[in-house]
Amino acid sequence: MEIPEIVPDVTEYILGRRRCPICDTVTTAPLPDGVPQGMCGPRLSSLIVLLTGVYHLSRRNTAALLLDVLGVKLSLGSVSNVEGRMTAVLGAAHVEALSCVRQARVKHLDATSWSRAGEASSLWTFASRLATAFVITAGATAETVQAVVGRVRGTLVSDRGSQFGFWAMEQRQICWAHLVRRFTAFAESPRPKVRRLGDALLLLSQVHLVEWHRVQAGTASREHLQELIARVEPLFVHHLERGVALGLRNVSGACANVLAHRDALFTYAFERGVQPTNNHAERELRGFVMWRKQTAGSRSERGDRFAERVMTVVHTLRKHGRHVLSYLEQACIAALRGEPSPALMPDGP
């Protein structure tokens, strides 16, 4: 394979200026329709966003790569200005993805920390089978979560955070990966009673999760899984109640909390499309976490909006096997023409 020599295509627009001899006002001719402000056309703007917002290069490294590979010389300010313009361009796509997840029958929600100019904030991933939306908020209260997810609809897969309490328990699925980690900690405790409790809870967890994987593989039926859970659940509750009765710090409270979520433990066995873990949301967050580690977050509200919008667009496009750079270019061209942004999903919003 070989690639051709890349030579930038430069178009210069010379705008006439005239000064009124009477009022001394200077008038400048406007740019033709469809011509962007600044130095960067739609394809170059899209490439810049791809490098900074998708591959998470610094602005300095982005400018250096553009010079080395394309022969395009841009200042750091020009790179930042492109990010600002594309933030506005991708606003409608972000709304589309968020709306899609809110309407989904099954949705996953998870959060991690984020920083804006050193101030702590929260980064949420709200994901369904068809779309992923990222939202950065100042806090992580129940009111904040409600603003992100909208009205209660469908099944929510999450951890046991208290801020999710507004969602009906029977319409939730608690992440079993988190529970298994907690029970593993019990099993590794130096206290014999806690170790025995952890061993029992881990064994029961393994029984139904192994059966779930058999259902996924097509070697067991969902009905058989439901029958198994009907037998396992009373035993599971019995051991949790035993843990509560121990009266031990970091053990009894955890057991009581799991019992409070009893109606959300086995939803996955009875509702199709629901997973027993929140791994889908955690995988979606992974790229954003790496970005945060590289950059320590953002410096402004505009930086927050750029990050959440470009990552929303990229993750949703990839779920549909669509080409990211092509979409960014199409969205940029549509904005220049005053047209609506192209739909993220094949069937539209």
TACOR-V183805 format. One record per pair of residues at least 12 apart in sequence whose C-alpha atoms are under 7 Angstrom apart, sorted by sequence separation. I is the first residue (numbers start at 1). J is the second residue. D is the distance in whole Angstrom. If there is no record, write none. Layout:
i->{I;I}
j->{J;J}
d->{D;D}
This chain:
i->{16;17;63;111;112;123;124;186;187;243;244;330;15;16;63;111;123;212;15;110;111;122;123;160;184;211;110;122;152;156;157;158;159;183;240;60;109;110;121;122;155;156;157;158;159;59;109;121;122;154;155;156;157;158;108;109;121;122;157;183;184;107;108;183;240;59;107;108;107;142;208;106;141;142;180;104;101;101;101;317;204;101;48;100;101;204;49;97;97;98;201;97;45;94;197;226;225;197;102;222;102;106;107;108;109;110;105;106;107;108;109;104;105;106;107;108;8;7;8;6;8;174;173;174;169;172;173;170;173;169;170;173;169;172;173;176;177;175;176;175;173;175;158;157;127;125;125;106;106;136;108;110;109;110;136;108;135;134;114;134;133;132;115;116;117;115;116;117;114;115;116;117;132;116;132;131;130;130;94;87;91;94;87;90;94;93;87;83;56;89;89;89;92;100;93;93;96;53;53;54;50;47;46;46;46;43;42;42;42;36;35;34;34}
j->{28;29;75;123;124;135;136;198;199;255;256;342;28;29;76;124;136;225;29;124;125;136;137;174;198;225;125;137;167;171;172;173;174;198;255;76;125;126;137;138;171;172;173;174;175;76;126;138;139;171;172;173;174;175;126;127;139;140;175;201;202;126;127;202;259;79;127;128;128;163;229;128;163;164;202;128;126;127;128;344;232;131;79;131;132;236;83;131;132;133;236;133;82;133;239;269;269;243;149;269;150;154;155;156;157;158;154;155;156;157;158;154;155;156;157;158;70;70;71;70;72;264;264;265;261;264;265;263;266;263;264;267;264;267;268;276;277;276;277;277;276;278;278;278;281;281;285;273;274;304;278;281;281;282;308;281;308;308;292;312;312;312;296;297;298;297;298;299;297;298;299;300;315;300;316;316;316;319;309;305;309;312;306;309;313;313;309;306;291;331;332;335;341;349;343;344;349;307;310;311;325;325;325;328;329;329;329;332;333;336;336;336;337}
d->{6;6;7;5;7;6;6;5;5;6;6;7;6;6;7;4;4;7;5;6;6;6;6;6;6;6;5;5;6;6;6;7;5;5;5;6;6;7;6;6;5;5;5;6;5;6;5;5;6;7;5;6;6;6;6;7;6;6;7;6;7;7;5;6;7;6;6;6;5;4;7;6;6;6;7;6;7;6;5;6;7;6;7;7;7;7;6;6;6;5;7;6;6;7;7;6;7;7;6;7;7;6;6;6;6;6;4;5;5;5;5;7;6;6;6;6;7;7;7;6;7;6;5;6;7;5;6;5;7;6;6;6;6;7;7;6;6;6;5;4;7;5;6;6;6;6;6;7;6;7;6;6;6;7;7;6;6;5;7;6;5;6;7;6;6;5;5;4;6;6;5;7;6;6;5;5;7;7;6;7;7;6;5;6;7;7;7;7;6;7;6;6;7;7;7;6;6;7;6;7;7;7;6;5;5;5;5;5;6;7;7;5;5}
